[in-house]
Amino acid sequence: MANNSVQLISLINGNGEYTYANNHYCEALGYSQEALLGKNSRDLDSSTMPAAVIEEVRKTLAQGFAWQGVICKTTKSGDSVWLDT
């Protein structure tokens, strides 16, 4: 799990593309902000992430609400990392 003393923040558009990611979020995934912006967030979903959680996130965001919770993403190096967002 990522360090709980920092806030991991990202924003995506209706297509699932990152429009903002703070430095802590980028560092946790191993990407520069420039490389992450415009990338589809679903491309970084880890196979470890339960499908029910992915669907909950998708539905919540589609309704225009923010979602906060623990997710598993794939880092630039291919490792899975659990993030408390």
Secondary structure as GFF3:
##gff-version 3
##sequence-region A 1 85
A	DSSP	beta_strand	10	12	.	.	.	ID=ss1
A	DSSP	beta_strand	18	21	.	.	.	ID=ss2
A	DSSP	alpha_helix	23	29	.	.	.	ID=ss3
A	DSSP	alpha_helix	33	36	.	.	.	ID=ss4
A	DSSP	three_ten_helix	41	44	.	.	.	ID=ss5
A	DSSP	alpha_helix	51	62	.	.	.	ID=ss6
A	DSSP	beta_strand	70	74	.	.	.	ID=ss7
A	DSSP	beta_strand	80	84	.	.	.	ID=ss8
###
